[in-house]
């Protein structure tokens, strides 16, 4: 098994879930944590799921 060097750590990879970055969902208000699929775009992530993203856009369109 290969060992990681200090330079290979990413934002959330290799950390315990309790140590990963987290945000609060703009639609449902629940906290969610960093995921690998959001690695490149974490600063722009606002919603915890596709369902909340669609709900957030629908609410914004009617207001």
URHUTA-V337099 format. One record per residue. N is the residue number from 1. PHI is phi as a letter, one per 30 degrees, with the letter a starting at -180 (none if undefined). NEAR is the number of other C-alpha atoms within 12 Angstrom. D_LAST is the distance of its C-alpha to the last C-alpha in whole Angstrom. Layout:
n: <N/N>
phi: <PHI/PHI>
near: <NEAR/NEAR>
d_last: <D_LAST/D_LAST>
//
This chain:
n: <1/2/3/4/5/6/7/8/9/10/11/12/13/14/15/16/17/18/19/20/21/22/23/24/25/26/27/28/29/30/31/32/33/34/35/36/37/38/39/40/41/42/43/44/45/46/47/48/49/50/51/52/53/54/55/56/57/58/59/60/61/62/63>
phi: <none/d/c/d/c/d/d/c/d/c/e/b/d/i/c/d/e/d/c/d/d/b/b/c/d/d/c/c/i/d/d/b/c/e/b/e/d/c/e/d/b/e/d/c/d/c/c/d/a/d/d/d/d/d/d/d/d/d/d/d/d/d/c>
near: <3/5/9/11/9/8/8/12/13/19/25/23/20/19/16/13/16/13/13/22/24/23/22/19/24/24/25/21/15/16/19/25/29/33/25/18/14/23/18/14/13/22/14/14/26/28/29/28/24/15/15/22/19/18/19/22/17/13/14/12/9/8/7>
d_last: <54/53/52/49/50/48/46/44/42/38/35/35/38/41/40/39/36/36/37/34/31/28/24/21/19/15/14/17/19/22/24/26/28/29/30/33/30/28/31/30/27/26/25/22/21/18/18/21/21/20/19/16/16/15/12/11/10/9/6/5/6/4/0>
//
